[in-house]
Amino acid sequence: MLDSSNVRLAVPRTLLYYRYFPLWQTFFNELGVEVETSAPSCAAILKSGSRYAHTDSCLPIKLAFGHVESLFGRGSDYMFLPRFFRLENKSYVCPKVIGFTDMVRCCVYPEKSALNGDAGPYIIDNLFDVSSHSNEKVFRDIGSKFSSSPLKIKRAYAKGIERHDFLIRKRTNIFKNEILKKFKLKIGVLGHPYNVHDGYINMGLLNELNGRDALGITYEDMPSDDFNCDFSKFPSGLFWSFGREIYRSALYFMSGIDFKADGIIYLAPFSCGLDSILVTLIQNEARERNVPFLNLVIDEHSAKAGVITRIEAFIDMLSH
């Protein structure tokens, strides 16, 4: 175990970073670990990451490789690449997200070591699987690398959860203040968190909406306990964690509880198998409820001008 006051930990700004980074950062900082992240996604990061990705990889995975590579040579002792398997019982995350750590080990690390002798930061890859053990237990195991005090680790985890929950409450307060009344249109924005909240992938979608008097509302903005969704109508259920989130938020946006969306935008990267199924399911639900629906498919060849044109046309349609 290193002296945590001198430890630097690298966190790629990708994938589940967009859901859990405040928790991670607070947890490690409380243990005296310095946390550094990769730069925001950009064309250069995509270009470097695409070299490692298989041809059927989606845009987020290509970017993820680039984020990992960009953290080499910066003096970090560790790289945080946790394995996410199940975020809730009887559901799974994307197979490529599950296997991303192994792909990094097989592709990025050997090349860096062979080219310039850079062995890279030690990977922390603890498994998050709620069906077999609690998240708190996982963080206890991670924390033991930086502190021999179980009490300190427990307090660090509590602080991380407190920070995470505070930011969630802050976002869901959108429905308890006047912000909804400030915008002419309310648009439900659907997609995986690492697509919706990565400024490069979404091409500034949320800002573009706000600049056109339309409020983009995401899954993270909806009250977590106020809307239940029955998945029993699917013979095999919806066994993707993010698929359940996306479908649930889509029905919520169209339900009229708190508000009813004037339209729905689904941001989907090309070649995502999960999104290809969910888009059809949600598009059918929107058609039945007379809610306008826009499917934005993006990849590394998408141009921002084209995306903006489609957004403008969608907003014009809703406004007239």
N, C-alpha and C positions, 0 to 999 in steps of 0.2 A: 504494500500500500504506500503510495506516494504522499509526501506532505501536500495536502490539498491546497495550501496557500500558494503553491507554486505550479499548480496544475492548470493546463489550458485544454479545454474541450471544444471540439469543432462540431457544429450542427449544420448540416446542409439545409438550405432554405427551400425545402421541397416536400412533397407528399404530406405526411401527417404533421409536419411543422405547422401547417396552417390551421390545425385544430388544437394542438397541445403545447406549442412553444412557450406560452406564458407559464404553464405548469413546469415544464422542463427547466427553463431559465431560473425560475425562482428556487426550485429544488436544488439545483447545482450551486447557485450563488449562496444559498444558506449553508452549504457545506464548504464554502470557501473556494469553489472552483470557478475559474474565469471562463465564460462562455463566449465563443465567437461564432458568427454565422457566415455563410457564403453571401456574396452580393446578390441583389435582386436579379431575377431571371432576365436574360438578354440574349441577343442573337449569338454572341460569342460563346456563351455557356451552352446554348443549344448545339452549336456547331461542334464543340469539343465533345459533348455528351453523345452525339449521334454516332460517333466512331465506335462506341462500345455497344450500342443498342442493336438488337436483332431487327430484321426488316419489318416484322409485324408489331414492333413496339409503338405505343402511343406517344404523343407529344410529351405528356408529363414524365414518362419514364426516360425519354431521351434527355430531357432537361435535368432529371434527377442525377443521371450519370455525370453530366457536366458540372453540377453543383458539388458532387463528391470530388471530382478531379480538381476543381478550383481550390479546394482546401488543402491540397498537398503543398509541402514546402513552406508552410506558414508557422511551423514550430509547435503545432498542437501535439499534446501527449495522447489524447483520445479522440475518436470520432464516434458520435452517437448515432447509431443506425439500428434502432430497436426493431424487432420482428413483430409485426402486428398480424395476428391470425384471426381471433374472434374479438369483436368489441362488445358483443352481446351473445347470449346463448342461441344456438341453432342458426347462426349466420356467420358469414366469412367476409373478409376484405378481398380486394382484387388479387388474383393469383400472382400477378407480377409484383404487387406490393409485398405480398407474403415472401416472395423469393428474391426481393431486390438486394438484400444484404449478401446473399450467396452469389448473385450475379456480379456485385461489386468485387467480392473477393476473387472471383474467377477471371474477371476482365480488367478492372482498373488497377488493382494492387500488383498483379504480376508484371504488367507492362511498365508501371512506374519503377518497380524494383529492377527490372531488366535494363531499362534505358538510362537511369541515372542513380541507381542504388538507393532510391528513396523507399524505405520499407513502409512508410506511411504511418499515420497515427493508429494506435491500438483500437480495434473496433469493439464498442460496447453494443452487443446485439441481443440483449435479454428478450425473451418471448413474452408478449402480452396476449394471453388467452384466458378470457374470463370463465371459460368452462372448466378449467383445471386449477387456477389459482387467482387470487385477487391482485389488482393492480398495486395495492399497497405492499404486498409481498415482493413483487417485482422491484419496486423502488427500494425496498430494504436491501435486496441483493445488490442492486446497483450502488446504493449509498455505501455499502460495506467496502467498496474499493477506495473510498475517500475519507471514511471516518470509522473508528472502532467503537463509537458510542451509539448504541441502538436508540437512545433517547434523542440524540441530535438528529439522527436520520429520520426518526418519526416526526419530529418538529419541522424538519425541512419539507417533508412530504405534506404535512398539514398546511404549511405556508403556501406550498405550490397549489394545492387544491383550493385554498382560500382565494388565491389570486385568479385561478381559472374560473371559479364560480362567480367571483365579483365581475369579471369581464362579461360572462354570459348574462348575468342579471342586468348589466349596463346596456347590453345590446337589446335584450328583450323588453326593456323599458320603452322602446319605441312605441309600444302600444298603450303606454300609460301617460304619454305627454302629447304635445300639440304637433309633433313633427309630421304626422300623417296628413294633417290639414294644410300643411305648407306646400304640398305638391298636388298638381292637377291629376296626375296619374300614379297608380301604384302597380308596379310590375313585379311579379314573383320571378326570381332568378334561380334556376335549378342547375345542379351539377355537382360533381365531387368537389369537396372543399379546396383541393389543390388546383382545381381548374377555375372555380369561381373567384378565388381570392389571390391568385397569382396574377399580378398586373400585366405580365408579358403574355400569358396564355389568354386571359380575358380581354386583352387589348384595350384596357381602360373602360370596359363595359359599364361598370357601376357609375363611374364619373360621367361617362357619355349620357347615361340616363338622367342623372341629376342635373346636368347642364341643359336638359330639354324638359325641365319641369316634371320629371318622372322619378319617383323614388323606387330604387331597386331593393327588394326585400329578399333576403336569403334564409336558408334553413336556420342559421345561427341567430336570426332575429326573432324567430317564432317562440312563443312561450312553450317550454318543454313539456309541461304537464296538462295543458289545456285541451289537447286534441289527441284522441286515440284512433288508431287506424286498424281495421280488421283485415288481416292478410289471409284469412282462411278461405277466401274465394279462389285463391290460387292453389291448384291441386298439390303442388310441391312446396307451397309457400314462397316467399321471397327470401332466399338464403344469402343475399349480399347485404352486409351491414349498411353500406352507403346507398344501396338500392332501396332499402327500407326507409332510410332517411329522406331520400329524394321523393319517393312516391308519397310518403306521409306528408311532406311539406307541400307537394303539389295539390293534394286534396284539401289541405288546410287553406292554401291560398285561394282555392275556388269555393270554399265552404260558406263564406259570409260571416264566419266567427271573427270578431274584432274588425275585420275589413274583408272586402272581396276584391281580388286582383282584377285590374282592368285588362291584363294580359299576362301571359307566361312566356318567358324566354328560357330555353334549355340550351346550356353551353356544353357541347359534347366534342371531345377530340376524336378525329377520324381513327377507325380501327378499334374502338372500345366496344367489346362484345356486350358488356352490361348495358351501356348507354343505348346501344342499338335496339335492345329489347324494351328498356324503360321508356324511350322516346315514343314508341308505338303505343304502349299502355297509357301513358299520360296524355298523348295526343287524342286518343279515343275518349278519355275522361273529359278533356277540355271541349271536345266537339259536342258531347252530350250536354254540357253545361253552358254552351255558347260563350266560352271564354277564348279569345284569340290566342293563338299559340305560334311561337317562332322557334324553329330548331336551328341553332347556330353551330355548324360543324366546322371545327378548326384543325389545322395541322401546321407543320413548319413552313408551308408554302402560302398560308393565308396572309392577305394584305390587310392592314388596318383600314385602309380606305374602303375596301369592299365590305368589311364588317360594319363600319359606320353608316354606309349607304343602306344596309339592310335594317339597322336600328332606326335610322331616320324614317324609312318607309313604314316600319312597324308603328312608330310613334304617330306619324301622320295618319295612318289608318285608324288608330285608336282615338285620335282627337277629332275625327270627323264622322 
